[in-house]
Amino acid sequence: MRLVWSIIVLWVLMGASHAQSAASALQNCLPPREMQEAVASKTIVAPASAVITARRQVPNADVVRANLCRSNDALVYIIMALQKDGRIVQVTIDGSSGRVKSVH
C-alpha cells in the first residue's frame, strides 16, 4: 500500500514528464530471480550496499523501492526514497562500481 502512495506522490509532486522518465527506467528491471543470479555472480554490488549509498545521498528518507535494471548494456540500481516532506527522490547507482550516477 505504501508503494502505491509513493507512486501517486511521485506523479503529483514531480510532474508527469519526470514521472514518465522514472516509470520508463523501471520498465527494464530484472525480475527477482535474475537479480539474485546477478548478485550471486559477483559482477555487481550487493543490493544492501546500493541502498546504503542511496541513504547517504538522501539523509532522513525512507527507501521505498530498490530495483536492479538494465540501462545501456549496464546494470544499475534504481532506488526510490521518500523524504519526510513527501517528496520522492530517485537515486541511480551503477551496479558494477556502486557509485552514484544520478539523484533526481
N, C-alpha and C positions, 0 to 999 in steps of 0.2 A: 504494500500500500504506500509505503514511504517513497518507493521508487516512482510510482505513478505521480505522486505530488511533486516530486523533484522534476520530472519531465514537464509537467504543467508549468511549474515555476520557470523552468528553462525557456519555454516558449514565450511566456509573458514578459519576463524581465530582459531577455537578451534579444528579443525581436525575432521575427520569423526567419529572416535571412541567416542569422547566426545559428539559430536552432536547426535550420536545414543543413548547414555545414556540419554541425555536430552529429546530426542523425545520419548523414551520408558517411561520416567517418566510422560510425558504429556498424554500418552495413557489411563491412569486410572483416568482422570479428570472427575469431575462431570459436567453435563450439568447445565446451569444457573438456572433452576427451582429447582434442587436438592441442588444446592449451597445456594439458598435463603432459602430453608427449613432447611438446616443445621445451617445457621446463625440464623434463627428465633428460633430454638430450644435452643439457647444459650449454646450449648456444645462446640462451637469453638469461637475464637476471630473474631471480625468483619474484613472484608477484608481491610478496611481503616487502621486499626491498623497494620495488617501484612505488608501493603505497606509502612507505616511509619517506621516500624522496618527494612525493606529491604533498604530503603533510607539511614538509619543511617549506614548500613553496606557498602553501595556503594555511598558515597557522590558525588554530582555533576553529577549523572547519571539520565537518564530518564527511568522510568519504562514503558516498552512497552507491558508487558503481566503479568497478575496475574491469576492463576488458583488454584482451590481447588481440590486436587487429593487424591486418596487412595494410601497409602503406608504401607504395612504390617499391615493391620487391623486398621490403624490410618488415620486421615485426615491431610494433610499438604498443605500449600500454596507453590506453585512453582512460583517464581516471576523472570521475566527476566528484566534486566536493561541494557540499552545501555549507555556505557561510552562515554565521549567526544572524546576519541581516536578511537572509533569504535568497541571496544571490548564488547562482551555480557557477562554479569555475571549472573549466576543463583543462587538465594538465596532461600533456602528451610526453611520455617518457620513451626514449629509444630502448628497445628491447635488448639489444646486444651489449650496450655500454651502461645502461641505467642512468644516462644523463637526460636532463630536461631538454625537450625540443621546443616546447611552447607552453604558454599559460594564457588562457583566454577566459 
